[in-house]
Amino acid sequence: MALIVCHSPKGGTGNTFLAAHMALGLAEAGADVTVLSMAAHDTLPLHFALPPSTTLSTLHAPSEDSVVVSGIDLRHAGTAPHDPDFIPMLKDLGYFQTGRDRTLILDVPSCERNLARRLVNHACAHLCALDTAPETLALLPQMFDEAGKGGLSRTSFVINRLDDTRRLARHNAAFVRELMGPRLIGRIRLDESVPESIAMLQTLARYAPSSAALADVRRLVDIVLPALDADISIWSGAKSSSYAA
Amino acid sequence: MRVDASNLLNRLGRHDFSYKEFEDRFTELELWPMLEALLKDPRLLELDGAAASGPTSPSPESLPHAHAPAAEFTATPPRPAAPPAPEPSATDSIGALFRRYEGPNAAAAPAPPAPAGSGQDVRAMLRHLSELGSRGEI
């Protein structure tokens, strides 16, 4: 089992898009994926070609009530930020253990920083979507300060909605690239096909198979995929050799 | 994707566009005081500590980003004649990251003060970005 936390310090950076397409890519690669949206008003179903009226079941709901798209179990936990038993429940369900057999992707709203920080401590990976807006960059010091060294050691960054034709976006992307170094695992180009596919109630892969954003996010999946096999104790610092093996 | 764009891609035998011809002088980065202000923020050093922490941090090989250095997805591939850029590693400190941009002998140079409040590091970084831009690597 593997836990991947998708959380950004700022809203509107495409965190839900990243979570959804990471799920689609990992499922295509053979992983058994569940996506848990933790937003009070979530837009996760839209990225799976579901209509806006779709209501997702909670993690406790029976499987016959769940919404499954492309083999991905979509769930909702809007009350999780205020539920002290949420993290122990994930542990009881086995998501803090190792293995690729089940993968849980958490789409955590940007405002839930404390919850995200606690979840990252148990995750095998934290994916942080950034855009090139100066407002987003301005939040990085605060994010680093709150995450601490332990949290940042699990964090990988992705530049989303990159528009290379814009000077400021290009400069800010270069700045992030220099600042993050290898922690920046990729970028997703700005692509009008993404909102168009949502408006068409189609998946991005069906609406625009040649989408630049789709190609970029698939590259990210290839990068993240090996982390599913990581022993969680390696990410959390405990001794283990299973990953290297 | 618009039909005309899709048709054009089909005629070109491509799956998507890649942006390659957006050159500008990266010394213009100095026009953005926010970037300089950010580099002077000592909280960015948390990133440094996270990379260099001892047994409590994952090995660089175990990190997903270890499989894809940032240079791999730059829009324009580096020219063969260009000198190879230093390979970033998870153990680089931010101070060392900036230091190596000072020149070929920078690695042997004594460590400069921490980035906090150091305008030199900002200029070094901007200089490096400018060099990358002139080589077409950004």
Chai-1 contact restraints between the chains, C-beta under 6 A:
chainA,res_idxA,chainB,res_idxB,connection_type,confidence,min_distance_angstrom,max_distance_angstrom,comment,restraint_id
A,P134,B,M34,contact,1.0,0.0,6.0,A-B,restraint_1
A,P141,B,D41,contact,1.0,0.0,6.0,A-B,restraint_2
A,P141,B,R43,contact,1.0,0.0,6.0,A-B,restraint_3
A,P141,B,L44,contact,1.0,0.0,6.0,A-B,restraint_4
A,F144,B,R43,contact,1.0,0.0,6.0,A-B,restraint_5
A,F144,B,E46,contact,1.0,0.0,6.0,A-B,restraint_6
A,F144,B,L47,contact,1.0,0.0,6.0,A-B,restraint_7
A,D145,B,R43,contact,1.0,0.0,6.0,A-B,restraint_8
A,K149,B,G49,contact,1.0,0.0,6.0,A-B,restraint_9
A,K149,B,A50,contact,1.0,0.0,6.0,A-B,restraint_10
A,K149,B,S53,contact,1.0,0.0,6.0,A-B,restraint_11
A,L152,B,E46,contact,1.0,0.0,6.0,A-B,restraint_12
A,L152,B,L47,contact,1.0,0.0,6.0,A-B,restraint_13
A,L152,B,A50,contact,1.0,0.0,6.0,A-B,restraint_14
A,S153,B,A50,contact,1.0,0.0,6.0,A-B,restraint_15
A,S153,B,S57,contact,1.0,0.0,6.0,A-B,restraint_16
A,S156,B,P64,contact,1.0,0.0,6.0,A-B,restraint_17
A,S156,B,H65,contact,1.0,0.0,6.0,A-B,restraint_18
A,D164,B,Y19,contact,1.0,0.0,6.0,A-B,restraint_19
A,D164,B,F22,contact,1.0,0.0,6.0,A-B,restraint_20
A,H171,B,L29,contact,1.0,0.0,6.0,A-B,restraint_21
A,A174,B,L129,contact,1.0,0.0,6.0,A-B,restraint_22
A,A174,B,I138,contact,1.0,0.0,6.0,A-B,restraint_23
A,F175,B,L35,contact,1.0,0.0,6.0,A-B,restraint_24
A,R177,B,A70,contact,1.0,0.0,6.0,A-B,restraint_25
A,G181,B,P88,contact,1.0,0.0,6.0,A-B,restraint_26
A,P182,B,H65,contact,1.0,0.0,6.0,A-B,restraint_27
A,P182,B,P69,contact,1.0,0.0,6.0,A-B,restraint_28
A,P182,B,P88,contact,1.0,0.0,6.0,A-B,restraint_29
A,R183,B,H65,contact,1.0,0.0,6.0,A-B,restraint_30
A,L184,B,A70,contact,1.0,0.0,6.0,A-B,restraint_31
A,I185,B,H65,contact,1.0,0.0,6.0,A-B,restraint_32
A,I185,B,A68,contact,1.0,0.0,6.0,A-B,restraint_33
A,G186,B,F73,contact,1.0,0.0,6.0,A-B,restraint_34
A,R187,B,F73,contact,1.0,0.0,6.0,A-B,restraint_35
A,S193,B,M1,contact,1.0,0.0,6.0,A-B,restraint_36
A,A208,B,M1,contact,1.0,0.0,6.0,A-B,restraint_37
A,S210,B,H15,contact,1.0,0.0,6.0,A-B,restraint_38
A,S210,B,D16,contact,1.0,0.0,6.0,A-B,restraint_39
A,A212,B,D16,contact,1.0,0.0,6.0,A-B,restraint_40
A,A215,B,D16,contact,1.0,0.0,6.0,A-B,restraint_41
A,I223,B,P64,contact,1.0,0.0,6.0,A-B,restraint_42
A,I223,B,H67,contact,1.0,0.0,6.0,A-B,restraint_43
A,I223,B,A68,contact,1.0,0.0,6.0,A-B,restraint_44
A,V224,B,P64,contact,1.0,0.0,6.0,A-B,restraint_45
A,A227,B,P64,contact,1.0,0.0,6.0,A-B,restraint_46
A,A230,B,S62,contact,1.0,0.0,6.0,A-B,restraint_47
A,I234,B,P58,contact,1.0,0.0,6.0,A-B,restraint_48
A,I234,B,S62,contact,1.0,0.0,6.0,A-B,restraint_49
A,W235,B,P58,contact,1.0,0.0,6.0,A-B,restraint_50
A,G237,B,T56,contact,1.0,0.0,6.0,A-B,restraint_51
A,Y243,B,S62,contact,1.0,0.0,6.0,A-B,restraint_52
